Amino acid sequence: MSMRMSCRGSILAVVAFIATATFIDATGEAAEFRRRITIPGPTALAPGARSVANPQPVDRKVIEAGVEQIFAAFADGGRGIDRLLASDFANRQRLIDDIGARVPRDARLRVLAIQSVRTMEQVEATGADGRPARVSRVIAIVRSQLEYDDPVAGFRRLEGVADYIFRIEQRM
């Protein structure tokens, strides 16, 4: 089940986010994933879809709003993340379980900078509502900071960079 948000005539569905996220392990120390994890995706276009010859960049403000939604969902101990992930997100339950098990309940995730936003792929297809839509896959590289109170070490700040991949449907 993916979350949808109306934003300037666009429907925003978060497809995936992973890469170099920072989490806290059971000892309270940072554990960073430094290797890129390839997210499996479809190898062919959906039936009836056609590739757009001149892809149009998705408005950066739409992506910024999506990033803010992800970070707001994180505020409840990560429990809101599951409604933002697409149902076909690779290792979906594992990510949800890891956040619940490894991230302190009082942790706060803040956006420090959205370093870049790039439209990777764009097709014309039937949207989720059955009407014609332009569907784009957009990647945002986000620098963030995880903040929490450690009972032993006190207030902690951990920075990290992660790739967030969005699926954006814009009605035509």
C-alpha positions as CSV (number, residue, x, y, z in Angstrom):
1,M,0.0,0.0,0.0
2,S,1.6,3.3,-1.0
3,M,0.7,6.7,0.4
4,R,-0.7,9.3,-2.0
5,M,-0.5,13.1,-1.5
6,S,-2.0,15.7,-3.7
7,C,0.6,18.4,-4.6
8,R,0.1,20.9,-7.4
9,G,-2.0,18.5,-9.5
10,S,0.5,15.6,-8.9
11,I,0.0,12.4,-7.1
12,L,3.1,11.5,-5.1
13,A,3.8,7.9,-4.3
14,V,6.9,7.0,-2.4
15,V,8.5,4.0,-4.0
16,A,11.7,3.5,-2.2
17,F,14.4,4.9,-0.1
18,I,17.7,3.2,0.9
19,A,21.4,3.5,0.3
20,T,23.5,5.0,3.0
21,A,21.2,5.4,5.9
22,T,22.5,5.8,9.5
23,F,20.9,3.8,12.2
24,I,21.7,3.0,15.8
25,D,22.6,-0.6,16.8
26,A,21.8,-2.2,20.2
27,T,25.0,-0.8,21.8
28,G,24.0,2.8,20.9
29,E,26.8,3.1,18.3
30,A,26.2,4.2,14.7
31,A,26.0,1.6,12.0
32,E,26.3,2.9,8.5
33,F,25.5,1.1,5.3
34,R,28.2,2.3,3.0
35,R,27.6,0.1,0.0
36,R,24.9,0.8,-2.6
37,I,22.0,-1.6,-2.6
38,T,20.4,-2.1,-6.0
39,I,16.7,-1.9,-5.8
40,P,15.1,-4.4,-8.1
41,G,12.7,-2.9,-10.6
42,P,10.7,-3.8,-13.7
43,T,12.8,-4.4,-16.8
44,A,10.0,-3.6,-19.3
45,L,7.4,-0.9,-19.5
46,A,3.9,-1.6,-18.1
47,P,1.3,-2.6,-20.7
48,G,0.1,0.4,-22.6
49,A,3.0,2.6,-21.3
50,R,5.3,4.4,-23.7
51,S,8.6,6.1,-23.0
52,V,8.6,10.0,-23.2
53,A,11.0,11.2,-25.8
54,N,11.7,14.5,-24.1
55,P,11.4,13.9,-20.3
56,Q,10.3,17.0,-18.3
57,P,11.9,17.5,-14.9
58,V,9.5,17.0,-12.0
59,D,9.2,20.2,-9.9
60,R,11.7,20.2,-7.1
61,K,9.1,21.4,-4.6
62,V,7.1,18.2,-5.2
63,I,10.1,16.1,-4.2
64,E,10.9,18.4,-1.3
65,A,7.4,17.8,0.0
66,G,7.8,14.1,-0.4
67,V,11.1,14.1,1.6
68,E,9.4,16.1,4.4
69,Q,6.6,13.5,4.5
70,I,9.1,10.7,4.9
71,F,10.9,12.5,7.7
72,A,7.6,13.4,9.5
73,A,6.6,9.7,9.3
74,F,9.9,8.9,11.0
75,A,8.9,11.1,14.0
76,D,6.7,8.4,15.5
77,G,9.5,6.0,16.0
78,G,9.5,4.9,12.3
79,R,6.0,3.3,12.5
80,G,4.6,5.7,9.9
81,I,7.3,4.6,7.3
82,D,5.4,1.5,6.3
83,R,2.5,3.4,4.8
84,L,4.9,5.4,2.6
85,L,6.6,2.4,1.1
86,A,5.3,0.8,-2.1
87,S,3.9,-2.7,-1.6
88,D,6.6,-4.0,-4.0
89,F,9.4,-2.3,-2.2
90,A,12.3,-4.8,-2.0
91,N,12.9,-6.1,1.6
92,R,10.0,-3.8,2.8
93,Q,9.3,-5.7,6.1
94,R,13.0,-6.0,6.9
95,L,13.5,-2.2,6.6
96,I,10.4,-1.6,8.8
97,D,11.7,-4.1,11.4
98,D,15.2,-2.7,11.4
99,I,14.0,0.8,12.0
100,G,11.7,-0.4,14.8
101,A,14.4,-2.4,16.5
102,R,17.5,-0.2,16.0
103,V,16.2,3.4,16.2
104,P,15.5,4.9,19.6
105,R,11.8,5.9,20.0
106,D,12.7,9.5,20.8
107,A,15.0,9.8,17.7
108,R,14.4,12.7,15.3
109,L,15.4,12.8,11.7
110,R,16.1,16.2,10.2
111,V,16.8,17.2,6.6
112,L,20.1,19.1,6.4
113,A,20.1,19.5,2.6
114,I,18.5,18.1,-0.5
115,Q,21.7,17.9,-2.5
116,S,20.2,17.0,-5.9
117,V,17.0,15.9,-7.6
118,R,17.1,14.1,-11.0
119,T,14.4,12.6,-13.1
120,M,15.7,9.1,-14.0
121,E,12.8,7.8,-16.2
122,Q,9.5,9.1,-17.5
123,V,6.7,7.3,-19.3
124,E,3.1,8.0,-20.3
125,A,0.8,5.4,-18.8
126,T,-2.5,4.9,-17.1
127,G,-2.4,6.4,-13.6
128,A,-3.6,4.9,-10.4
129,D,-7.0,6.6,-10.9
130,G,-7.3,5.0,-14.4
131,R,-6.7,8.3,-16.3
132,P,-3.7,9.1,-18.5
133,A,-0.7,10.2,-16.6
134,R,3.0,11.0,-16.9
135,V,4.8,8.7,-14.5
136,S,8.3,9.7,-13.5
137,R,11.0,8.0,-11.3
138,V,12.9,10.7,-9.5
139,I,16.0,10.3,-7.3
140,A,16.7,12.8,-4.5
141,I,20.0,12.7,-2.7
142,V,19.4,13.9,0.9
143,R,21.9,14.8,3.6
144,S,20.2,14.2,7.0
145,Q,20.9,14.1,10.7
146,L,19.6,11.6,13.3
147,E,19.3,13.1,16.8
148,Y,18.5,11.2,20.0
149,D,19.2,11.1,23.7
150,D,21.5,8.2,24.7
151,P,21.1,7.3,28.4
152,V,24.9,6.9,28.7
153,A,26.5,9.3,26.1
154,G,23.8,12.0,26.3
155,F,22.5,13.9,23.2
156,R,23.8,12.4,20.0
157,R,23.8,13.7,16.4
158,L,24.6,11.4,13.5
159,E,24.8,12.6,9.9
160,G,24.2,10.5,6.8
161,V,23.4,10.7,3.1
162,A,20.7,8.6,1.5
163,D,19.1,8.2,-1.9
164,Y,15.3,8.5,-2.0
165,I,13.5,7.2,-5.1
166,F,10.0,8.6,-5.8
167,R,7.4,7.5,-8.3
168,I,5.5,10.6,-9.3
169,E,2.2,10.5,-11.3
170,Q,1.1,13.7,-13.0
171,R,-2.3,13.8,-14.7
172,M,-2.2,14.8,-18.3
